[in-house]
Structure formats: C-alpha cells, structure tokens
Amino acid sequence: MTNAKSTVTLPDGETIPKLGQGTWEMGERPNAREAEIAALREGVDLGMTLIDTAEMYGDGESEKLIAEALGDRRDELFIVSKVYPHNGSERGVVAACERSLRRLQTDRIDLYLLHWRGGEDLPGVVAGFEKLRRDGKIRHWGVSNFDVDDLEELFALDGGDACATDQILYNVARRGPEFDLLPWMREWRMPAMAYSPVDHARLPRGGVLEAIALARGVSFFQVALAWVLQQDAVFAIPKASDVRHVRENFAALSLALSADELAQVDREFRGPTRKRGLEML
C-alpha cells in the first residue's frame, strides 16, 4: 500500500512530484560537497526531481551546488527558487532572477517565489514575475510565508491570481495553516508547499510518532514525513545531505498511515481550533 498520490497538481493543471528535495543550508561546507552532490543525484534517480533553493541559501551557494550536481540532468528537473523581499520590485525581481539563472546555469526556473513579506512592492513583484514568465525565464511563480490576508491582498492585484503555490512551514507539530490558510488555498486549487516537514528535526520524541515507528519498523522521521505527504494538496521538500537520508525520505512516500494511526496523531498533535499567526523558520 502506498501513501497519497505521488504528485500534486498546480492551478494550470501541470503535475509535479509530491516529494521533492530541499537545499536550505546545503552548499555552504566544502567538506560536505561530495556527499551533498551524491544525495541530490540519488534523489533525482528515485524520482524526487523537484529541487527547492533560494538566492538566500548560502548567498547563492545552494544554487551553484545544484548546477554542479544536476546540470547535466536539467530537463528531468522542476527547479524552485526564491527572491529576497528586498529585491521585491519589478526591476529587482528581474535582476535577481537573472543572477539565479547564472548560478543555476540554466535558462529557466520552473517556479519562482517571493520568499516572505518584507517591505516589497507587491504590484511590482507581480509585474516582474509576469515579465519573466512572458520572456520564458520562469514557468510559474508563487509566494512563500504568506498568510490568508497576504494572499487576499495578492489576489486583488491585476494578475495576482496567477500565483501557483504558497510555501509554508507545515508539519505535524505546526498545524496552524489548517484553520483557514489551507482551506483558502484549496478553494483556489493551489497546492501548499511544506518546508521543514519534520520541523528541522525538532519534533518531540517518545510519543505517538515513536510508537508508530517502532510498530512499523521505520524511523521516527519517516512517520512524521509520511503524515505530511498524506495531507491533501500538500507537497513537501525535506532536506537530505547524504544518500542514506535521501533513501529514507523517499521510503516515506510508500508509508500509508492507517485511519487509526492518523487519529492517534490527532490526539497528540491537535489541529487548530482558532486562528494562529503564520509561523516561520
């Protein structure tokens, strides 16, 4: 028995992998480079062809790592990158994208996101994204760390409803988006992109996740990742810096939690009963 569908669908109908690879903090340590390159290549071999990065990650070193690791496999990939809010103007977005393209050694980014709200010119960002899309430099655009009020502001702008996704902090311990953000996004047929799906390895030990893991003969983190992957219209980008960890993440895609196991998780990690501010890492 496999987990939920292995793909999610963007608003325009394109399907993308439900499980991708994150690269936050990768590319920053020369002594880890060989292992990180092997990890990225192994993930692509397994079908985890969605690769997430950002100009912020290692001041572009993560993008350079991806080019070194996967430059010869570009046509297999769905590359996601993100622009700083301080570059959030029409001209700034275009210039930042050109820099990312050079570091990635590619002619297009598949999905380009505004990394968070931070004093940007939001109409200018949309205009910049649309220009990049017309010019073939990006294929889709979206946002990250936007709450419902932010998305409503975005969608009120001319062209703002072309947003393809919102990348958010979402995992079994941080379920606040379930109250209103995820339902809002589903109404617009826009999948959520879950970063830190195992909460940066800070989930509490000794509880239901550990018990399920022991009973299933899998790891604690595989159970936590499987829970995220089992949510409707959510795709995840866990980071893995070595081949063993990549294979463990991939195996979570085949781990289908039962209704009883999901109920046990709900009892320990309760969903929200009121609006909470959107959490960020």
Secondary structure, DSSP 8 states (H G I E B T S, - for coil): ---S-SEEE-TTS-EEESB-EE-TTTTS-GGGHHHHHHHHHHHHHHT--EEE--TTGGGGHHHHHHHHHHGGGGGG-EEEEEE-GGG-SHHHHHHHHHHHHHHHTSS-EEEEEE-S-SS--HHHHHHHHHHHHHTTSEEEEEEES--HHHHHHHHTSTTGGG---EEEE-BTTB-GGGTTHHHHHHHTT--EEEESTTGGGT--SSSHHHHHHHHHTS-HHHHHHHHHHTSTTEEE--B-SSHHHHHHHHHHTT----HHHHHHHHHHS---SS-------
